[in-house]
């Protein structure tokens, strides 16, 4: 059964290929998912690497946690399941925009 690993403290220059090459030295890599910022298109500094089996994932975790990649010490550990989040709510009940009304003017004289 495959095991997903969290890889943190990545340099913004790190690529999915860099991670695949590094982790494949410790076993079969099923997938690499480098998390990107939607607005800037730049790496957010962490990724998820899925290893084919638990023994290979444990070996990679032991050997690569603290490993220097791109001048940064990696944080590698088994990924936890994503926590359920409650829906976002805003005071006033809505997130409507300003409607383009422009500045408010007081015409009382």
JODA-V946389 format. One record per residue. N is the residue number from 1. RES is the residue in one letter. PHI is phi in whole degrees, -180 to 180 (none if undefined). Layout:
n->N res->RES phi->PHI
n->N res->RES phi->PHI
//
This chain:
n->1 res->X phi->none
n->2 res->X phi->-74
n->3 res->X phi->-131
n->4 res->X phi->-95
n->5 res->X phi->-113
n->6 res->X phi->-91
n->7 res->X phi->-125
n->8 res->X phi->-118
n->9 res->X phi->64
n->10 res->X phi->-82
n->11 res->X phi->-67
n->12 res->X phi->-66
n->13 res->X phi->-88
n->14 res->X phi->-69
n->15 res->X phi->-110
n->16 res->X phi->-61
n->17 res->X phi->-64
n->18 res->X phi->-59
n->19 res->X phi->-67
n->20 res->X phi->-60
n->21 res->X phi->-62
n->22 res->X phi->-66
n->23 res->X phi->-75
n->24 res->X phi->-69
n->25 res->X phi->-70
n->26 res->X phi->-118
n->27 res->X phi->153
n->28 res->X phi->-83
n->29 res->X phi->-93
n->30 res->X phi->-81
n->31 res->X phi->-162
n->32 res->X phi->-131
n->33 res->X phi->-126
n->34 res->X phi->-82
n->35 res->X phi->-82
n->36 res->X phi->-111
n->37 res->X phi->-76
n->38 res->X phi->-66
n->39 res->X phi->-78
n->40 res->X phi->-95
n->41 res->X phi->77
n->42 res->X phi->-97
n->43 res->X phi->-58
n->44 res->X phi->-90
n->45 res->X phi->93
n->46 res->X phi->-149
n->47 res->X phi->-151
n->48 res->X phi->-123
n->49 res->X phi->-117
n->50 res->X phi->-102
n->51 res->X phi->-99
n->52 res->X phi->-61
n->53 res->X phi->-143
n->54 res->X phi->-63
n->55 res->X phi->-63
n->56 res->X phi->-68
n->57 res->X phi->-64
n->58 res->X phi->-63
n->59 res->X phi->-63
n->60 res->X phi->-63
n->61 res->X phi->-62
n->62 res->X phi->-63
n->63 res->X phi->-85
n->64 res->X phi->-103
n->65 res->X phi->-66
n->66 res->X phi->93
n->67 res->X phi->-64
n->68 res->X phi->-84
n->69 res->X phi->-134
n->70 res->X phi->65
n->71 res->X phi->82
n->72 res->X phi->-130
n->73 res->X phi->-82
n->74 res->X phi->-69
n->75 res->X phi->-108
n->76 res->X phi->-129
n->77 res->X phi->-155
n->78 res->X phi->-67
n->79 res->X phi->-69
n->80 res->X phi->-91
n->81 res->X phi->-62
n->82 res->X phi->-67
n->83 res->X phi->-77
n->84 res->X phi->-71
n->85 res->X phi->-111
n->86 res->X phi->-77
n->87 res->X phi->-60
n->88 res->X phi->-71
n->89 res->X phi->-132
n->90 res->X phi->-120
n->91 res->X phi->-58
n->92 res->X phi->92
n->93 res->X phi->83
n->94 res->X phi->-157
n->95 res->X phi->-119
n->96 res->X phi->-64
n->97 res->X phi->-79
n->98 res->X phi->-75
n->99 res->X phi->77
n->100 res->X phi->67
n->101 res->X phi->-80
n->102 res->X phi->80
n->103 res->X phi->-69
n->104 res->X phi->-84
n->105 res->X phi->-122
n->106 res->X phi->-108
n->107 res->X phi->-97
n->108 res->X phi->-73
n->109 res->X phi->-120
//
